[in-house]
Amino acid sequence: WVFGKLDNGMRYIIRRNNRPEGTALVRMEFTAAALDEEDDERGYAHYVEHMAFNGSTNVPEGEMIKLLERKGLAFGADTNASTGFEYTQYKLDLPRADEDLLDTSLMLMRETASELLFDEEAVQREKGVILSE
């Protein structure tokens, strides 16, 4: 296990993944979720989690999933996110640990961490999904 912290305060952990051989898991976790919301903010953390798949500065809406599918990942099975009471986590299960796929995965995590766009039409479309969950 390799533990580290970047200059911007982000902490990371890297460990070898031997099973299945040649694969990798990429996780990004924010210690911000439902317990951090005020009464008039209920559901915001979950909403932000959903909006991560609806466009960012460098990845237009609808392109994140297509990009990952072109690289061999399946939405839901290999790409997902979840919001609980104490944290929000974004997950990519990579079928191979090659440089190109790792680079793409880390770029998408960076986009999620700091470049999300909240297009009004996308926000309205996502409202029904959030309410149903």
Backbone hydrogen bonds, N-H to C=O, Kabsch-Sander energy under -0.5 kcal/mol:
donor,donor_aa,acceptor,acceptor_aa,energy
2,V,14,I,-2.7
3,F,1,W,-0.5
4,G,12,Y,-2.3
6,L,10,M,-3.3
9,G,6,L,-2.1
12,Y,4,G,-2.5
14,I,2,V,-2.4
18,N,16,R,-0.7
23,T,20,P,-1.5
24,A,94,L,-1.7
26,V,92,L,-3.1
28,M,90,Y,-2.1
30,F,88,T,-3.0
32,A,30,F,-1.6
34,A,84,G,-1.9
35,L,85,F,-2.8
36,D,33,A,-1.8
37,E,34,A,-1.6
41,E,38,E,-2.2
42,R,39,D,-0.9
44,Y,41,E,-2.4
47,Y,43,G,-2.2
48,V,44,Y,-2.8
49,E,45,A,-2.1
50,H,46,H,-2.0
51,M,47,Y,-2.3
52,A,48,V,-1.1
52,A,49,E,-0.6
53,F,50,H,-1.7
54,N,51,M,-2.2
56,S,59,V,-2.6
57,T,115,E,-2.0
62,G,53,F,-0.6
63,E,60,P,-2.3
64,M,60,P,-0.5
66,K,62,G,-0.7
67,L,63,E,-2.9
68,L,64,M,-2.3
69,E,65,I,-2.7
70,R,66,K,-2.4
71,K,67,L,-0.9
72,G,69,E,-1.7
73,L,68,L,-2.5
76,G,79,T,-2.5
77,A,75,F,-0.8
78,D,74,A,-3.0
79,T,74,A,-1.2
80,N,91,K,-2.3
82,S,89,Q,-2.4
84,G,87,Y,-2.8
88,T,30,F,-2.3
89,Q,82,S,-2.8
90,Y,28,M,-2.8
91,K,80,N,-3.1
92,L,26,V,-2.5
93,D,78,D,-2.8
94,L,24,A,-3.1
94,L,92,L,-0.7
97,A,22,G,-1.8
102,L,98,D,-2.4
103,D,99,E,-2.6
104,T,100,D,-2.3
105,S,101,L,-2.5
106,L,102,L,-2.5
107,M,103,D,-2.2
108,L,104,T,-2.3
109,M,105,S,-2.0
110,R,106,L,-2.3
111,E,107,M,-2.4
112,T,108,L,-2.2
113,A,109,M,-2.3
114,S,110,R,-2.0
115,E,111,E,-2.5
117,L,55,G,-2.1
123,V,119,D,-2.6
124,Q,120,E,-2.3
125,R,121,E,-2.3
126,E,122,A,-2.2
127,K,123,V,-1.1
128,G,124,Q,-0.7
129,V,125,R,-0.6
130,I,126,E,-2.4
131,L,127,K,-2.5
132,S,128,G,-1.9
133,E,129,V,-1.4
